[in-house]
């Protein structure tokens, strides 16, 4: 749900800040008002700035530099299959609290160097406003009369992460995150939380201060959580949608449920979504199911965590039957299946075993493999935004290919994170039947300074 977790409820070492979020507005640093809770960390000067008796400000910044190098991108079928480029983004923020009222501002400077044949909207937006909103807190949660009950009303530009970001995410991995313009209400009802949204996605421009809300797409709905159970409804409208070479108006409704939790080293997450509506005067009937389970072996050296993930997203079985069966992931998180993720969660079956480990010294790593098949033979292959990158044509094979990935992460200081990944995607029968079929190799290197 993205609601703030009280700092006092977290188990942290003395030198650690509260867990930083990708949205940043969920962080609560109000405990620093008490000098006894200060540790002397240099960042505390910026995290709690008293302004008046009932007013304070929080500031922070992110500076990220990421280099990605591709060989044979899109299996050799990309406009620039051998490409190496650098992403740079600077994202400061200021969070002003005045009693029940709050204002949050987060500009962004995002530039791309060397993207071929040219930078796109997820690569570069230059200088613009990423987030800027005001909200007011109502009810007992604010006054303290009945702890756990209250509501926050929010209006403006904001990043939104719902659940595991399967349908609505921040797109944090690429250089330009995703934001929305509109309204949100966040309610705490005892142990339950509810988020109501009515927003339009932001369309980044390639110049400075030219990001605008979409003229064709809108999103609304409700997301409720309680005790590891999430239930949600999302409505989506796109006046210029495209599926399988057909363009038309799309009105899609998504009903979803999620069950997640952890106990005695075991952790699990299962989610299902059914979609209905109309596209180009054709009825929609689509769905997805995702299951994840794993276990962390705390008694072993390096405390390995073994996880198995399986995803199925429906495709269109017959393009001539006047029905659309292709699942729409709406606004999913970036790098959906891993660091190298040329395929998106549409018309897909995927199996993903993964092992992570902690090596000490704030160093961790992971190795993973992924295997992909098409769900429907009559439907093609899509990327993460939902663009068709390999039409089905006359291909008969389902198998798309296999991917291997190794990643390492070093939290050098509480503010500085260094990471790297090496991935390879070997094409399967479907790729070989439909065009260039070389193995994709990607190297990713990243430095991220945040406080």
N, C-alpha and C positions, 0 to 999 in steps of 0.2 A: 503493500500500500504506500510505502514511502513516508509514513508518519515518523516524526522524530522520536528517537529512543532516549529517555533521560540518561544523562551522563552518569549519574550516580548508580544506575542499574547495571552498568557495564563493568566487566572485570578487566582492568588495564594495569600495566606496569606504570610506575610513577612518571616515566619519561614519555609515555605514549599519549598522543592526543586522542580524542574520541575518533572512532572510525570515520574517515572522510568519505563522503558520498559523491556520486557523479553529478547529482542535482545541486548539491551544496546547500540548498535552502533548508534541508532537514536537520542540519547540524545544530545542536543546542549547546552553547557555551556559557549559559547564564550562571552555572555553578562557580565561575571564576569571579563573580561578585564578592564571594567570601575569600578574603586573603588566605585563610587556612587551607583552602583547596588549591592554591597555586603552588606549582612545583619549581618555579624559576625558569622554566623553558622559555626561550626567547620569543617563541610564537605567541605566548599568552598576552603579550603587549598588544597584539593586533586582534586577538580573538574576543576580548572584552574591553570595550572603550566606554566608560561611563560618561553620559552626557547630562543627565538630570536625575532627579529622585526616582523616576519611573521610566527612564529611557537609557538605552545603550546601543552601541553599534558593534558589529562583527565584520572583520575584513579578511580577505584571503586572496590567493592567486594560484593559478596553475600555469606552468610553462612546460609544454611538451614538444619534444623533437623526435620525430619518427622517420626512419628510412626503410623503404620497402624496395626490394629488387626482385623482378620477375624474369624468368626465362620461359618462353613458350606459353605466355598467358593465354587463357581460354584454349588450351591445347594447341597453340599455334595459330588460332583463328582471330586473335585480337588485332585491332588496327595497329598497335605497336606491341607485338608479342614479347619482345625483349626490352624491358623497361625498368629503369631505376629512378626513383624520385625521393624527395624529402618533404615531409609535412612539418610545419611549424605553427604552433598556436599558443597564444597568450590569452588567458581568461581570468581577469581579476573580478572580484565581486565585493559588494558592500551590502550589509544587512542591517537595517535600522529598525529597532523595536521601541515603540512608544506606547506603553500600556497595552491596550487591546489592539492597537493598530501597528502594522508592520509594512515596510517597503523594502523590496529586494531588487538590486540592479546588478547585472552581470554583462558587461560588454565582451566582445571577442575580437581578436585579430588573428586571422587564419590565412596562411599563405602556403602555396605549393611551389616547389622548385623542381623542374625537370620532368613533369608529367607529360607523357606523349600519348596521342598527338596533341592534346591540350587538356588543361585542368577542367574538371567538372564541378558541379555545385557541392559535392561532398568533399572536394579537395581544397577549395578556396572560397572564402567570402570576403576577404580583406577585413576592413574594420566595420563592425556592425553591432547591433544589440542582440545578444543571445537570449537573455532573460531580463524582464523588467515588469514587475507586478506589485500590486498592493493587496493586502488582505486584512481582514478584521476578525477577531476571535470573539465568539459569542458563547453564552451559556455557562454552565457550572464549572467546566474544565478551566475556565479563565478565572472565575471568582474563588474557586476552591471549595464551594459549598458541598459539591458531590463529586469527588475525584473520579475522573474517567468518563465524564459526560460533557460534551461540548461540540462546537462546530466552528470551522474556519471557512469564511467566504473569500474567494480569491478571484481577481480579475487582472488580465494583462497577458504578457508573453512569458511562457514557462515551459520547461522540460517536464515530461511526464513519464514515469516508469510504473507500469501495472504488473504486479506479480513477477514472473520470471522474464518479463518483456517479450513474451511470445508474440503478442499482437500489438502492443504499444510500448515502445522502448525509447531510449535516449540516443541511440546510434552513436554511442560514445567512442567506439573503436576508430571509425574514420575521422578525418580532420575536422569536419564541421558537424557538430551534434545536431539532433533534431529538436526543434521547439515548436510550440503551438501558440496561437493567439486565441484567447477566449476566456471561459469562466470555469471555475472548479469549486466544489464544496466538499470539505473533508469533515466527516462526522465521527466522533468517538461515542460509542454506545455501550458502556461497560467494557467487556472484553472484545467487542466487535468494532470494526472500523468500516466505514462506507465512503467511497469516493464517487462523486457525481461530476461528469464533465460534459461540456459543450464547447468544442474548439475547432479550429481550422489549422492545418499544418502550415509551417513556414516554408516558403520557397526561396532558398538562398540565391542571391544575385552574385555576379562576378565582380561587381564594383563595391564601392564603399557606401554604407548606409542605403542599400537598395534591396534588402530582404523584405519580402511582402508575404502576407498570408495568401494561401492558395485561393484562386478564383473558382476552382472546379471541385475541390475535395473538402469534406467536412466530416467530423466525428463527434458522436455523443454516446452517453451510456452511463452505467453504474457498475462499480466493482466493490464487492463486500468480502470481508475476511473475518474469520473467527476460529481460533484454535486449530490452525493448520488446514482449514477448509476455506476455499475461495469460490465464490459464485459471481458470475458477471454477465452483463448484456452490453454489447457494443453495436451501435448503428453507424453505418458508413455510407456516404454518397460520393460518387465520382462521376462528373458529367462528361469525362473524356477517358473512360476506361478502355482497355484493349486486352483481349484474350484471343489467342489463336488466329491473329490476323484480322479479327473483327473489332471495330471500335463502336462504342455506344455508351449509354447512360447506365450506371451501376448503382443499385440500391441494395445493400447487403446487411443482414442482421446476423450477429454472432452470439450464440448462447454457450457459455463455457463453465467448466467446473475444474477445480484443482485440489488435490490432496497432497500434503507435504508434511514432513516431520523428521525427527531423528531420535534415536534411543539406543543406549549401550553400544555406541560406535556405528550403528546402522543409520543410514539416511535414505530417504525416498522422496520422490516427486512424480506425480502422475497427473496428467491434464488432458482433457478432451474438449473439443469445440465442434458445434454443429452450426452451419451457416445456411441461410435461406434468403430469398429475395428475388430480384430480377436484374438481368443484364441484356440490353438491346432487345427488350420484349421477350426474353427467354427466361424461364424460371431457373433459379439457382438452388442446387442441393449439393453441399460440399461439407467436408469434415476433416478433422485431424485428431490424432491420438499420440501422445508422447509419454513414455514411461522411463523413469530413471531410478536406479537403486545402487547402493554401494555400501562399503564398510571401511572404516578407518581402523588400522591395526596399531593402536597406541603402544602396545607392549613390544613391538618390533623396532629395530633400529630405523631411523628416518621416518617412522610413523607413516608408512605408505597408506594411501587411500585408493582403493580399487572401485571403479564406477562403471556401470554399463548403461548406455542410453540408447533408446530405440524410438524412432519417429516415423509416423506415416501421415502423409498429407495427400488428400484425394486429388485426382486429375480428371479431365474430361474424357470419358470412355468412348464417346461417339460425337464428333463435331457436327453431324447431320441430324441429330435427334431433337433439336430445338430445346435442349437442356444444357446448362453449364454446370459441370462437376468439379471445376478447378478451385481448390481452396485458395483463399486470399489471406495472406499473413498481415495485411494492412500496413502497420508501421513497426516492423520487427527490429530487434537489436542488430547492430552491425556485427560482422564476423560471426554469423549465426552458428555455424558448425565448427568453428575453430579459427586460427589465425589466417589460414588459407581457405577461403570459403567461396569458390566461384559459383556454387549452386545454392539456391534458396529453398525455403520450405514450401514448395508448390509441386504437386505431382511427384512426390518423392517417398521412398522408403530408405531409411538410413539406420545403420547399426554402428555404435561408437563406444568401444571399450577404451578406458582411460585410467592411467595410474599416476598419481601425484605423490610427491614425497618432500619432506622438510629435512634439509641436510645440515642445519645448524648455521649459526652466524647470519640469520635472516635470509638464507638462501633456500629457495625451493625450486622444484622442477617437475616436469610432467612429460609423459610419452603417451601418444594416442594413435589409434587407427580409426578410419571411417570407411565404410563401404556403402555405396549408393545404387539404388535401382529406381527406375520409373514405376510409378503406381499404375498408370494407364498407358498402354501402348499407343493409343491414338493421340495422346497429348505429348508436348515437348518438354524441354528442360528450361528452367527459369533461373535468373539470378536473384539475389536477396531483395532488391527493390521490386521484383515481379516482372522484369522484362524477359521476353522469350529470347533465349540465346542459342538454342538448337531446336528448330521445329522437328516434329516427328517425321514428316516426309513419308518415305516408304520403309523406314527402319522397323525391324521386327524385334530387336533386342530390348530387354529391360535394363540390363546391367550398364551403369554409367561409368563406374570406376572405383578405385580405392585410393585412399589418402593416408599418409603417415605424417606425424608431426612430433617434434621435440621442442620443448620450451624451457627456459630457465629464467628465474626472477630473483633479483637481489634488492632487498630493502636496505640500501646503504646507510641511510639515516631515517629518522621518522618522517622526513619530508622528501627525500630523494629515492626514487625507484628506478632501477636499471633492469632491462629485460631484453631477451632475444628469442627468436624462434626460427626453425628451419622446417619447411614443409615440402612435400612432394605429392602430386596427384597424378596417378597413372590411369590413362583412359581405358574404359571397358568397351564392350561390343557396340553399345549404342553410339558412343563418340566416334568409334572407328567407322560406323556405317553412315555417318552424317556429315563428315568433313575432316579437317585437320585433326590429328590424333597423336600429338606429342605429349610427353610427360611435363606437367607444369612444375616448376621449382620456385619457391619463394623464400627469401631471407628477410626477416624483419628485425630491426634493432630500434630500441626506444629508450629515451631518458625522460622521466617525468618528475618535475619538482612541484610539490603541492603543499600548501598549508592553509 
